[in-house]
Amino acid sequence: MKIGGLQKLTLIDYPGHVAATVFLCGCNLRCPWCYSKELVLPELIKNQPEIVEKDFFGFLSERKGLLEGVVVCGGEPTINEDLVRFVGKIKRMDFLVKLDTNGSNPAILRDLFKKHLIDYVAMDIKQSPKSSRKYNEATGLKAGLLKIKESIGLIKNSGVDYEFRTTIVPHVHTKEDIIEIAKWLAPAKKYYLQGFRGEKTINPQLEGQRPFSDEELLDIRKIIAPFFEICEIR
Ligand code: SF4
């Protein structure tokens, strides 16, 4: 496991909590719109300064009583075999843990839930489940649609607070795709539509592309909101 970044304070990454965010290097996908390529592409990861785990936990010790939680994100945190150990160590220090994941590793999710190591999960839904081919096109590499479906079920039945979210990308998603995603997830607690930022994307062809307009996003939200307890645009 390589820790490639640490945001020492965030008021927005962990809903309702003052938190720090730790960024783990590496990802099993290559979403064309990803703007964290320095944490995803091996040739860039090797240039990413590493934060030694001991220093990270030293930082957390100093922030006890000041921070409520830690957001564990990436890259994709679940590609790390020792994620359960890492998260367990954070929990033993009495911090809440939020995990950001692409949902491709239900086995690790199951283990984390079983051990009560997670307090909030945010899972990215990359595309409609119409076909594996379509989902894989959106993720750049094979995501494993069956595993994605398994993770959705696990999260919804975990008893742990959660959200699903989709970054809506021009030339990747259509309005119909998002409606299909909503029907697939429904009923569910929270679903967020995230605007696309055409900056330093993995696929350079997406840089500078016009995102969906506020009106288009509001129109989609109006259609899918009844499927969720909370459905918002970020
Ligand atoms: S899952 Fe996709 S968006 Fe998330 S870090 Fe990996 S490549 Fe980037």
Residues whose N, C-alpha, C, O or C-beta is under 5 A from the ligand:
A	BS01	SF4	C27 L29 R30 C31 C34 V40 G74 G75 E76 N102
